[in-house]
Amino acid sequence: MQHGLANIFTALRLLALACACAALPAQADDYADVSQLLSSGKLAEAAIKADNYLAAKPRDPQMRFLKGVIERSAGKVNEAITTLTQLTQDYPELAEPYNNLAVLYAGQGQLDKARAALEMAVRANPDYAIAHENLGDVYVRLANQAYGKARQIDGGKGSTPKPANTQQ
């Protein structure tokens, strides 16, 4: 009797594994389909396919990320920010949503928010070169703003930046 139960449990485990493996190609096809629609500019179709997928698997981080990219590409910046912000809250270990969120913030001139998002991206993945590059770009823009403010305050006198350790 125990031998028969062991065979049943083994068969059930193998069946579950087979079902899981069979689902993987379908899932990969969904990502590929949405990505292909996105890259070919068929944003409405990509959004519908992503939404349909997310109706069944609402926590899927990869499809949620693709949805944010679709929203950004469609000019729905506020929706993209909402999607990516929620994704960073649910999966703070993922660097890509932070990076994409930072790009949206920088595009709106919200450089402090962009900097904070990029710092989180780098914390999540210290080897994420694009996030480091984007962070450098944000720092340059912030520095230019600071220099501009300094010139404004002193009326254009002494507009050459002084080293940080110079005291006056």
DRENLUM-562711 format. One record per residue: residue number from 1; residue in three letters; x, y, z of N, C-alpha, C, CB in turn. Coordinates in steps of 0.02 Angstrom, whole numbers, padded with zeros to 5 digits. Each point is the difference from the previous one (the first is absolute). Glycine has a CB too. Example, Ala and Ser with C-alpha at 12.3 -4.5 7.8 and 13.67 -1.06 7.14 Angstrom:
BEGIN
+-----+------+--------+--------+--------+--------+--------+--------+--------+--------+--------+--------+--------+--------+
| pos | code |     nX |     nY |     nZ |    caX |    caY |    caZ |     cX |     cY |     cZ |    cbX |    cbY |    cbZ |
+-----+------+--------+--------+--------+--------+--------+--------+--------+--------+--------+--------+--------+--------+
|   1 |  ALA |  00660 | -00284 |  00390 | -00045 |  00059 |  00000 |  00045 |  00060 |  00000 | -00095 | -00059 |  00062 |
|   2 |  SER |  00077 |  00112 | -00098 |  00042 |  00059 |  00003 | -00039 |  00055 |  00037 |  00059 | -00032 | -00108 |
+-----+------+--------+--------+--------+--------+--------+--------+--------+--------+--------+--------+--------+--------+
***
This chain:
BEGIN
+-----+------+--------+--------+--------+--------+--------+--------+--------+--------+--------+--------+--------+--------+
| pos | code |     nX |     nY |     nZ |    caX |    caY |    caZ |     cX |     cY |     cZ |    cbX |    cbY |    cbZ |
+-----+------+--------+--------+--------+--------+--------+--------+--------+--------+--------+--------+--------+--------+
|   1 |  MET |  00041 | -00060 |  00000 | -00041 |  00060 |  00000 |  00043 |  00063 |  00000 | -00090 | -00063 |  00060 |
|   2 |  GLN |  00142 |  00066 | -00017 |  00043 |  00058 |  00002 |  00037 |  00008 | -00066 |  00013 | -00013 |  00124 |
|   3 |  HIS |  00007 | -00043 | -00154 |  00035 |  00003 | -00064 | -00045 |  00031 | -00054 |  00068 | -00101 |  00032 |
|   4 |  GLY | -00132 |  00086 | -00030 | -00048 |  00027 | -00047 | -00008 |  00076 |  00009 | -00059 | -00111 | -00003 |
|   5 |  LEU |  00055 |  00134 |  00067 | -00006 |  00071 |  00014 |  00063 |  00037 | -00023 | -00074 | -00025 |  00097 |
|   6 |  ALA |  00132 | -00005 | -00086 |  00062 |  00031 | -00022 |  00001 |  00010 | -00075 |  00060 | -00051 |  00097 |
|   7 |  ASN | -00085 |  00002 | -00133 | -00003 |  00005 | -00074 | -00049 |  00055 | -00021 |  00027 | -00123 | -00010 |
|   8 |  ILE | -00083 |  00128 |  00046 | -00049 |  00052 | -00016 |  00030 |  00069 |  00012 | -00094 | -00079 |  00030 |
|   9 |  PHE |  00128 |  00088 |  00028 |  00030 |  00064 |  00015 |  00055 |  00017 | -00050 | -00026 | -00018 |  00121 |
|  10 |  THR |  00065 | -00031 | -00141 |  00053 |  00011 | -00050 | -00032 |  00020 | -00066 |  00075 | -00084 |  00057 |
|  11 |  ALA | -00128 |  00051 | -00075 | -00034 |  00016 | -00063 | -00029 |  00071 |  00003 | -00027 | -00122 | -00017 |
|  12 |  LEU | -00002 |  00140 |  00074 | -00028 |  00067 |  00007 |  00054 |  00053 | -00004 | -00092 | -00047 |  00071 |
|  13 |  ARG |  00150 |  00034 | -00039 |  00056 |  00048 | -00003 |  00024 |  00008 | -00072 |  00034 | -00030 |  00117 |
|  14 |  LEU | -00028 | -00026 | -00152 |  00022 |  00004 | -00070 | -00051 |  00036 | -00044 |  00062 | -00107 |  00016 |
|  15 |  LEU | -00126 |  00096 | -00002 | -00053 |  00035 | -00037 |  00003 |  00075 |  00013 | -00072 | -00103 |  00006 |
|  16 |  ALA |  00081 |  00121 |  00057 |  00006 |  00071 |  00018 |  00060 |  00032 | -00034 | -00056 | -00023 |  00110 |
|  17 |  LEU |  00112 | -00013 | -00110 |  00061 |  00026 | -00033 | -00011 |  00007 | -00075 |  00070 | -00054 |  00089 |
|  18 |  ALA | -00103 |  00006 | -00119 | -00014 |  00003 | -00072 | -00045 |  00059 | -00016 |  00013 | -00124 | -00008 |
|  19 |  CYS | -00064 |  00135 |  00050 | -00044 |  00058 | -00011 |  00038 |  00065 |  00007 | -00097 | -00067 |  00043 |
|  20 |  ALA |  00140 |  00071 |  00006 |  00039 |  00061 |  00010 |  00046 |  00012 | -00059 | -00004 | -00016 |  00124 |
|  21 |  CYS |  00036 | -00037 | -00148 |  00045 |  00008 | -00057 | -00039 |  00018 | -00063 |  00078 | -00083 |  00051 |
|  22 |  ALA | -00137 |  00056 | -00059 | -00040 |  00016 | -00059 | -00023 |  00072 |  00001 | -00038 | -00118 | -00005 |
|  23 |  ALA |  00028 |  00146 |  00064 | -00022 |  00069 |  00006 |  00056 |  00049 | -00016 | -00082 | -00036 |  00086 |
|  24 |  LEU |  00145 |  00018 | -00075 |  00055 |  00046 | -00011 |  00005 |  00026 | -00072 |  00060 | -00060 |  00090 |
|  25 |  PRO | -00064 |  00017 | -00141 |  00004 |  00027 | -00067 | -00059 |  00047 | -00016 |  00060 | -00103 | -00035 |
|  26 |  ALA | -00119 |  00088 |  00061 | -00058 |  00044 | -00012 |  00013 |  00068 |  00032 | -00077 | -00099 | -00004 |
|  27 |  GLN |  00105 |  00099 |  00064 |  00015 |  00063 |  00035 |  00053 |  00039 | -00039 | -00030 | -00053 |  00111 |
|  28 |  ALA |  00082 |  00018 | -00133 |  00053 |  00033 | -00038 | -00029 |  00028 | -00065 |  00086 | -00077 |  00050 |
|  29 |  ASP | -00133 |  00042 | -00081 | -00031 |  00024 | -00061 | -00039 |  00064 |  00013 | -00007 | -00117 | -00042 |
|  30 |  ASP | -00027 |  00122 |  00100 | -00037 |  00060 |  00016 |  00047 |  00060 |  00006 | -00086 | -00069 |  00060 |
|  31 |  TYR |  00142 |  00060 | -00026 |  00049 |  00054 |  00007 |  00026 |  00019 | -00069 |  00032 | -00040 |  00115 |
|  32 |  ALA | -00015 | -00009 | -00155 |  00026 |  00013 | -00067 | -00052 |  00035 | -00043 |  00075 | -00101 |  00009 |
|  33 |  ASP | -00137 |  00080 | -00004 | -00053 |  00031 | -00040 | -00009 |  00073 |  00019 | -00058 | -00110 | -00009 |
|  34 |  VAL |  00056 |  00124 |  00074 | -00009 |  00069 |  00023 |  00061 |  00042 | -00020 | -00071 | -00040 |  00097 |
|  35 |  SER |  00130 |  00013 | -00089 |  00061 |  00036 | -00019 |  00001 |  00014 | -00075 |  00061 | -00054 |  00095 |
|  36 |  GLN | -00081 |  00006 | -00135 | -00002 |  00009 | -00072 | -00050 |  00054 | -00020 |  00033 | -00120 | -00016 |
|  37 |  LEU | -00092 |  00118 |  00046 | -00051 |  00051 | -00014 |  00026 |  00069 |  00020 | -00092 | -00085 |  00016 |
|  38 |  LEU |  00124 |  00088 |  00040 |  00028 |  00063 |  00025 |  00053 |  00027 | -00048 | -00023 | -00036 |  00118 |
|  39 |  SER |  00070 | -00007 | -00138 |  00054 |  00023 | -00044 | -00025 |  00017 | -00070 |  00078 | -00071 |  00066 |
|  40 |  SER | -00134 |  00043 | -00086 | -00027 |  00018 | -00066 | -00049 |  00058 |  00003 |  00015 | -00119 | -00034 |
|  41 |  GLY | -00021 |  00149 |  00094 | -00042 |  00060 |  00006 | -00074 | -00014 |  00007 |  00084 |  00057 | -00065 |
|  42 |  LYS | -00103 | -00119 |  00074 | -00071 | -00018 |  00009 | -00017 |  00002 |  00074 |  00002 | -00073 | -00104 |
|  43 |  LEU | -00002 |  00135 |  00130 | -00006 |  00010 |  00072 | -00067 | -00021 |  00028 |  00080 |  00092 | -00011 |
|  44 |  ALA | -00134 | -00078 | -00026 | -00066 | -00019 |  00025 | -00007 | -00076 |  00005 | -00048 |  00104 | -00052 |
|  45 |  GLU |  00073 | -00139 |  00001 | -00002 | -00073 |  00002 |  00044 | -00028 |  00056 | -00023 | -00001 | -00123 |
|  46 |  ALA |  00082 |  00031 |  00132 |  00045 | -00022 |  00052 | -00033 |  00010 |  00069 |  00100 |  00027 | -00073 |
|  47 |  ALA | -00133 |  00030 |  00082 | -00032 |  00015 |  00063 | -00056 | -00050 |  00015 |  00028 |  00122 | -00015 |
|  48 |  ILE | -00067 | -00138 | -00036 | -00055 | -00048 |  00010 |  00027 | -00068 |  00019 | -00069 |  00062 | -00084 |
|  49 |  LYS |  00121 | -00084 |  00048 |  00030 | -00066 |  00015 |  00030 |  00000 |  00071 |  00024 | -00018 | -00124 |
|  50 |  ALA |  00010 |  00072 |  00143 |  00029 |  00004 |  00067 | -00055 |  00000 |  00053 |  00098 |  00063 | -00046 |
|  51 |  ASP | -00150 | -00024 |  00035 | -00056 |  00002 |  00048 | -00034 | -00067 |  00007 | -00017 |  00120 | -00028 |
|  52 |  ASN |  00007 | -00155 | -00028 | -00031 | -00067 |  00003 |  00044 | -00048 |  00040 | -00055 |  00021 | -00111 |
|  53 |  TYR |  00119 | -00018 |  00100 |  00047 | -00043 |  00036 | -00003 |  00017 |  00075 |  00075 | -00009 | -00102 |
|  54 |  LEU | -00073 |  00074 |  00118 |  00000 |  00022 |  00069 | -00066 | -00013 |  00036 |  00083 |  00086 | -00032 |
|  55 |  ALA | -00137 | -00093 | -00006 | -00064 | -00018 |  00032 |  00005 | -00069 |  00032 | -00063 |  00070 | -00085 |
|  56 |  ALA |  00101 | -00114 |  00054 |  00009 | -00068 |  00028 |  00058 | -00003 |  00049 | -00046 | -00046 | -00105 |
|  57 |  LYS |  00098 |  00088 |  00094 |  00060 | -00002 |  00043 |  00018 |  00072 |  00019 |  00042 | -00107 | -00055 |
|  58 |  PRO | -00080 |  00138 |  00099 |  00008 |  00071 |  00014 |  00066 |  00019 |  00034 | -00121 |  00004 |  00008 |
|  59 |  ARG |  00157 | -00050 |  00021 |  00062 |  00017 |  00034 |  00062 | -00014 | -00042 | -00057 | -00025 |  00107 |
|  60 |  ASP |  00049 |  00003 | -00168 |  00057 | -00017 | -00042 |  00044 |  00062 | -00012 | -00067 | -00092 | -00055 |
|  61 |  PRO |  00128 |  00093 |  00081 |  00041 |  00061 | -00005 |  00022 |  00016 | -00072 |  00038 | -00022 |  00115 |
|  62 |  GLN | -00023 | -00029 | -00154 |  00025 |  00013 | -00068 | -00055 |  00031 | -00043 |  00080 | -00096 |  00011 |
|  63 |  MET | -00141 |  00071 | -00007 | -00054 |  00027 | -00040 | -00020 |  00069 |  00026 | -00041 | -00116 | -00027 |
|  64 |  ARG |  00043 |  00126 |  00092 | -00015 |  00066 |  00027 |  00052 |  00051 | -00023 | -00054 | -00053 |  00101 |
|  65 |  PHE |  00116 |  00032 | -00105 |  00053 |  00044 | -00026 | -00015 |  00018 | -00073 |  00084 | -00051 |  00080 |
|  66 |  LEU | -00101 |  00000 | -00120 | -00017 |  00012 | -00070 | -00059 |  00048 | -00006 |  00044 | -00114 | -00030 |
|  67 |  LYS | -00093 |  00107 |  00074 | -00057 |  00045 |  00000 |  00022 |  00072 |  00012 | -00074 | -00093 |  00041 |
|  68 |  GLY |  00120 |  00103 |  00006 |  00026 |  00067 |  00013 |  00036 |  00028 | -00061 |  00012 | -00029 |  00119 |
|  69 |  VAL |  00025 | -00013 | -00154 |  00035 |  00022 | -00061 | -00050 |  00018 | -00054 |  00099 | -00073 |  00029 |
|  70 |  ILE | -00152 |  00033 | -00035 | -00052 |  00014 | -00049 | -00033 |  00067 |  00016 | -00021 | -00123 | -00017 |
|  71 |  GLU |  00005 |  00134 |  00080 | -00032 |  00064 |  00020 |  00046 |  00059 | -00016 | -00063 | -00060 |  00091 |
|  72 |  ARG |  00127 |  00053 | -00075 |  00047 |  00054 | -00015 |  00003 |  00013 | -00075 |  00068 | -00031 |  00102 |
|  73 |  SER | -00064 | -00022 | -00141 |  00004 |  00006 | -00073 | -00062 |  00032 | -00029 |  00074 | -00099 | -00003 |
|  74 |  ALA | -00131 |  00088 |  00036 | -00064 |  00028 | -00023 | -00010 |  00072 |  00024 | -00048 | -00116 | -00002 |
|  75 |  GLY |  00098 |  00142 |  00039 | -00006 |  00069 |  00025 | -00041 |  00005 |  00063 |  00011 |  00038 | -00116 |
|  76 |  LYS | -00026 | -00093 |  00147 | -00039 | -00001 |  00062 |  00049 | -00001 |  00059 | -00097 | -00061 | -00056 |
|  77 |  VAL |  00132 |  00117 |  00064 |  00055 |  00004 |  00049 | -00025 | -00011 |  00071 |  00060 |  00078 | -00077 |
|  78 |  ASN | -00115 | -00047 |  00096 | -00025 | -00008 |  00068 | -00019 | -00073 |  00015 | -00041 |  00118 | -00003 |
|  79 |  GLU |  00010 | -00151 | -00046 | -00018 | -00071 |  00009 |  00064 | -00042 |  00006 | -00107 |  00018 | -00064 |
|  80 |  ALA |  00157 | -00003 |  00023 |  00063 | -00037 |  00002 |  00033 |  00009 |  00068 |  00014 |  00013 | -00124 |
|  81 |  ILE | -00014 |  00049 |  00149 |  00029 |  00013 |  00066 | -00036 | -00040 |  00054 |  00034 |  00116 | -00038 |
|  82 |  THR | -00100 | -00118 |  00034 | -00039 | -00039 |  00049 |  00018 | -00074 | -00005 | -00094 |  00084 | -00007 |
|  83 |  THR |  00095 | -00111 | -00053 |  00016 | -00071 | -00010 |  00069 | -00017 |  00026 | -00075 | -00002 | -00101 |
|  84 |  LEU |  00125 |  00043 |  00082 |  00068 | -00014 |  00021 |  00011 |  00011 |  00074 |  00038 |  00032 | -00114 |
|  85 |  THR | -00071 |  00018 |  00143 |  00006 |  00012 |  00072 | -00028 | -00059 |  00038 | -00009 |  00123 | -00018 |
|  86 |  GLN | -00048 | -00148 | -00002 | -00030 | -00059 |  00033 |  00046 | -00060 | -00007 | -00115 |  00044 | -00022 |
|  87 |  LEU |  00146 | -00051 | -00036 |  00046 | -00056 | -00011 |  00060 |  00005 |  00046 | -00038 | -00006 | -00120 |
|  88 |  THR |  00065 |  00067 |  00130 |  00057 |  00008 |  00045 | -00020 | -00014 |  00073 |  00050 |  00084 | -00079 |
|  89 |  GLN | -00112 | -00070 |  00096 | -00023 | -00014 |  00068 | -00009 | -00075 |  00011 | -00057 |  00111 |  00003 |
|  90 |  ASP |  00032 | -00145 | -00054 | -00012 | -00073 |  00006 |  00064 | -00040 | -00008 | -00115 |  00018 | -00043 |
|  91 |  TYR |  00161 |  00007 |  00002 |  00063 | -00036 | -00015 |  00059 |  00048 |  00005 | -00062 | -00081 | -00076 |
|  92 |  PRO |  00079 |  00103 |  00136 |  00054 |  00050 |  00007 |  00069 | -00026 | -00021 | -00065 |  00049 |  00093 |
|  93 |  GLU |  00071 | -00114 | -00102 |  00064 | -00029 | -00020 |  00013 |  00006 | -00075 | -00011 | -00079 |  00095 |
|  94 |  LEU | -00039 |  00100 | -00134 |  00008 |  00008 | -00073 |  00024 |  00070 | -00016 | -00091 | -00085 | -00020 |
|  95 |  ALA |  00146 |  00089 | -00016 |  00030 |  00065 | -00016 | -00033 |  00034 | -00060 |  00106 | -00043 |  00045 |
|  96 |  GLU | -00129 |  00006 | -00094 | -00025 |  00029 | -00062 | -00060 |  00046 |  00009 |  00041 | -00101 | -00056 |
|  97 |  PRO | -00089 |  00084 |  00099 | -00056 |  00047 |  00009 |  00023 |  00067 |  00029 | -00075 | -00098 |  00017 |
|  98 |  TYR |  00124 |  00096 |  00029 |  00026 |  00063 |  00028 |  00032 |  00042 | -00055 |  00019 | -00057 |  00111 |
|  99 |  ASN |  00020 |  00025 | -00154 |  00034 |  00036 | -00053 | -00051 |  00032 | -00047 |  00097 | -00080 |  00007 |
| 100 |  ASN | -00147 |  00043 | -00027 | -00051 |  00027 | -00045 | -00041 |  00054 |  00033 | -00004 | -00110 | -00058 |
| 101 |  LEU | -00009 |  00103 |  00121 | -00035 |  00051 |  00038 |  00042 |  00064 |  00002 | -00057 | -00088 |  00070 |
| 102 |  ALA |  00122 |  00081 | -00061 |  00044 |  00058 |  00002 |  00000 |  00037 | -00067 |  00071 | -00059 |  00084 |
| 103 |  VAL | -00072 |  00022 | -00138 | -00002 |  00031 | -00067 | -00063 |  00042 | -00007 |  00067 | -00095 | -00049 |
| 104 |  LEU | -00123 |  00070 |  00074 | -00063 |  00037 | -00004 |  00004 |  00063 |  00043 | -00063 | -00107 | -00020 |
| 105 |  TYR |  00090 |  00101 |  00081 |  00007 |  00058 |  00044 |  00046 |  00052 | -00031 | -00020 | -00074 |  00100 |
| 106 |  ALA |  00076 |  00052 | -00127 |  00048 |  00047 | -00030 | -00032 |  00036 | -00059 |  00095 | -00073 |  00036 |
| 107 |  GLY | -00135 |  00038 | -00074 | -00036 |  00030 | -00056 | -00048 |  00054 |  00022 |  00011 | -00106 | -00061 |
| 108 |  GLN | -00035 |  00101 |  00122 | -00045 |  00051 |  00028 |  00037 |  00053 |  00039 | -00089 | -00086 |  00006 |
| 109 |  GLY |  00156 |  00082 | -00005 |  00040 |  00048 |  00037 |  00002 | -00013 |  00075 | -00028 |  00082 | -00088 |
| 110 |  GLN |  00004 | -00139 |  00110 |  00001 | -00018 |  00071 |  00065 | -00037 |  00015 | -00128 | -00007 |  00003 |
| 111 |  LEU |  00182 |  00045 | -00003 |  00066 | -00031 |  00005 |  00015 | -00032 |  00067 |  00038 |  00084 | -00082 |
| 112 |  ASP | -00065 | -00056 |  00136 |  00011 | -00031 |  00066 | -00034 | -00068 |  00003 |  00007 |  00114 |  00053 |
| 113 |  LYS | -00066 | -00120 | -00080 | -00035 | -00065 | -00002 |  00038 | -00048 | -00046 | -00111 |  00057 |  00022 |
| 114 |  ALA |  00136 | -00032 | -00078 |  00039 | -00042 | -00046 |  00063 | -00026 |  00035 | -00045 |  00066 | -00099 |
| 115 |  ARG |  00079 | -00021 |  00134 |  00061 | -00020 |  00036 | -00016 | -00054 |  00051 |  00048 |  00115 | -00017 |
| 116 |  ALA | -00100 | -00105 |  00056 | -00018 | -00049 |  00052 | -00017 | -00068 | -00032 | -00043 |  00094 |  00072 |
| 117 |  ALA |  00006 | -00094 | -00127 | -00018 | -00063 | -00033 |  00063 | -00034 | -00027 | -00113 |  00047 | -00031 |
| 118 |  LEU |  00159 | -00009 |  00002 |  00061 | -00029 | -00027 |  00045 | -00027 |  00055 | -00007 |  00078 | -00098 |
| 119 |  GLU |  00009 | -00044 |  00154 |  00039 | -00025 |  00056 | -00028 | -00067 |  00025 |  00029 |  00118 |  00033 |
| 120 |  MET | -00095 | -00124 | -00035 | -00031 | -00064 |  00018 |  00016 | -00054 | -00051 | -00093 |  00061 |  00058 |
| 121 |  ALA |  00094 | -00043 | -00123 |  00018 | -00048 | -00052 |  00070 | -00026 |  00010 | -00077 |  00059 | -00080 |
| 122 |  VAL |  00123 | -00014 |  00095 |  00070 | -00019 |  00010 |  00007 | -00042 |  00064 |  00038 |  00104 | -00060 |
| 123 |  ARG | -00076 | -00088 |  00111 |  00000 | -00040 |  00061 | -00025 | -00071 | -00015 | -00017 |  00105 |  00071 |
| 124 |  ALA | -00036 | -00109 | -00111 | -00029 | -00065 | -00016 |  00047 | -00042 | -00044 | -00114 |  00051 |  00008 |
| 125 |  ASN |  00150 | -00017 | -00053 |  00046 | -00035 | -00044 |  00061 |  00044 | -00012 | -00096 | -00063 | -00056 |
| 126 |  PRO |  00148 |  00054 |  00096 |  00060 |  00042 | -00006 |  00035 | -00005 | -00068 |  00013 | -00012 |  00122 |
| 127 |  ASP | -00027 | -00040 | -00160 |  00032 | -00009 | -00065 | -00043 |  00025 | -00058 |  00059 | -00098 |  00047 |
| 128 |  TYR | -00111 |  00135 | -00033 | -00046 |  00024 | -00052 |  00028 |  00064 | -00031 | -00100 | -00050 |  00062 |
| 129 |  ALA |  00137 |  00041 | -00116 |  00038 |  00054 | -00032 | -00045 |  00057 | -00023 |  00084 | -00084 | -00036 |
| 130 |  ILE | -00141 |  00069 |  00007 | -00044 |  00052 | -00025 | -00025 |  00045 |  00057 | -00036 | -00076 | -00094 |
| 131 |  ALA |  00021 |  00046 |  00151 | -00022 |  00039 |  00058 |  00057 |  00046 |  00023 | -00080 | -00092 |  00034 |
| 132 |  HIS |  00142 |  00067 | -00033 |  00057 |  00042 |  00019 |  00008 |  00058 | -00049 |  00057 | -00100 |  00051 |
| 133 |  GLU | -00064 |  00085 | -00115 |  00006 |  00053 | -00051 | -00055 |  00052 |  00008 |  00052 | -00083 | -00079 |
| 134 |  ASN | -00113 |  00060 |  00089 | -00056 |  00046 |  00009 |  00009 |  00041 |  00064 | -00075 | -00080 | -00061 |
| 135 |  LEU |  00101 |  00049 |  00114 |  00012 |  00036 |  00062 |  00052 |  00055 | -00012 | -00029 | -00103 |  00067 |
| 136 |  GLY |  00080 |  00088 | -00105 |  00050 |  00051 | -00017 | -00031 |  00058 | -00038 |  00087 | -00088 | -00003 |
| 137 |  ASP | -00131 |  00072 | -00044 | -00035 |  00053 | -00038 | -00043 |  00044 |  00046 | -00001 | -00075 | -00100 |
| 138 |  VAL | -00033 |  00044 |  00147 | -00042 |  00038 |  00047 |  00044 |  00044 |  00045 | -00086 | -00092 | -00001 |
| 139 |  TYR |  00143 |  00065 |  00024 |  00045 |  00040 |  00041 |  00025 |  00061 | -00039 |  00035 | -00103 |  00062 |
| 140 |  VAL | -00019 |  00094 | -00126 |  00023 |  00056 | -00042 | -00056 |  00053 | -00005 |  00076 | -00077 | -00066 |
| 141 |  ARG | -00137 |  00055 |  00055 | -00055 |  00047 | -00005 | -00012 |  00036 |  00066 | -00052 | -00071 | -00087 |
| 142 |  LEU |  00057 |  00035 |  00142 | -00007 |  00032 |  00066 |  00056 |  00050 |  00013 | -00057 | -00104 |  00042 |
| 143 |  ALA |  00118 |  00086 | -00062 |  00057 |  00046 |  00008 | -00011 |  00063 | -00042 |  00077 | -00097 |  00022 |
| 144 |  ASN | -00100 |  00090 | -00083 | -00014 |  00058 | -00043 | -00053 |  00045 |  00032 |  00030 | -00067 | -00102 |
| 145 |  GLN | -00080 |  00036 |  00132 | -00051 |  00040 |  00034 |  00030 |  00039 |  00059 | -00087 | -00084 | -00034 |
| 146 |  ALA |  00131 |  00051 |  00071 |  00031 |  00032 |  00058 |  00045 |  00058 | -00023 | -00004 | -00109 |  00064 |
| 147 |  TYR |  00042 |  00098 | -00117 |  00042 |  00054 | -00026 | -00042 |  00058 | -00025 |  00088 | -00084 | -00030 |
| 148 |  GLY | -00142 |  00068 | -00004 | -00045 |  00052 | -00024 | -00030 |  00040 |  00057 | -00026 | -00070 | -00099 |
| 149 |  LYS |  00007 |  00036 |  00151 | -00027 |  00034 |  00059 |  00053 |  00045 |  00032 | -00079 | -00096 |  00019 |
| 150 |  ALA |  00141 |  00072 | -00015 |  00054 |  00039 |  00029 |  00012 |  00063 | -00042 |  00052 | -00105 |  00046 |
| 151 |  ARG | -00053 |  00099 | -00111 |  00009 |  00058 | -00044 | -00056 |  00050 |  00009 |  00061 | -00071 | -00082 |
| 152 |  GLN | -00120 |  00045 |  00091 | -00059 |  00043 |  00010 |  00007 |  00039 |  00066 | -00072 | -00081 | -00065 |
| 153 |  ILE |  00094 |  00048 |  00116 |  00006 |  00031 |  00065 |  00053 |  00055 |  00001 | -00037 | -00107 |  00052 |
| 154 |  ASP |  00095 |  00093 | -00083 |  00053 |  00050 |  00003 |  00000 |  00046 | -00061 |  00068 | -00080 |  00067 |
| 155 |  GLY | -00121 |  00081 | -00104 | -00008 |  00046 | -00056 |  00049 | -00010 | -00056 | -00042 |  00080 |  00081 |
| 156 |  GLY |  00065 | -00141 | -00091 |  00045 | -00014 | -00055 |  00073 |  00011 |  00016 | -00091 |  00030 | -00074 |
| 157 |  LYS |  00106 | -00002 |  00132 |  00070 |  00011 |  00019 |  00029 | -00068 |  00022 | -00023 |  00120 |  00036 |
| 158 |  GLY |  00085 | -00130 | -00052 |  00035 | -00060 |  00022 | -00036 | -00063 | -00021 |  00043 |  00064 |  00096 |
| 159 |  SER | -00064 | -00066 | -00159 | -00040 | -00057 | -00022 |  00042 | -00063 | -00012 | -00078 |  00081 | -00051 |
| 160 |  THR |  00143 | -00077 |  00060 |  00041 | -00060 | -00007 | -00007 | -00042 |  00063 |  00082 |  00061 | -00075 |
| 161 |  PRO | -00100 | -00124 |  00067 | -00010 | -00042 |  00059 |  00065 | -00006 |  00040 | -00089 | -00063 | -00060 |
| 162 |  LYS |  00083 |  00066 |  00126 |  00057 | -00008 |  00045 |  00001 | -00072 |  00024 | -00006 |  00121 |  00037 |
| 163 |  PRO |  00066 | -00146 | -00022 |  00003 | -00068 |  00028 | -00041 | -00003 |  00064 |  00115 | -00019 | -00051 |
| 164 |  ALA | -00142 | -00040 |  00066 | -00045 | -00008 |  00057 |  00033 |  00017 |  00066 | -00058 | -00088 | -00064 |
| 165 |  ASN |  00125 |  00081 |  00069 |  00032 |  00013 |  00064 |  00023 |  00073 |  00007 |  00036 | -00119 |  00002 |
| 166 |  THR | -00052 |  00162 | -00050 |  00018 |  00071 |  00003 | -00049 |  00036 |  00046 |  00049 | -00004 | -00117 |
| 167 |  GLN | -00021 |  00042 |  00164 | -00043 |  00038 |  00046 |  00009 |  00074 | -00014 |  00007 | -00090 |  00088 |
| 168 |  GLN | -00061 |  00127 | -00083 |  00003 |  00072 | -00011 | -00037 |  00036 |  00054 |  00007 | -00017 | -00122 |
+-----+------+--------+--------+--------+--------+--------+--------+--------+--------+--------+--------+--------+--------+
***
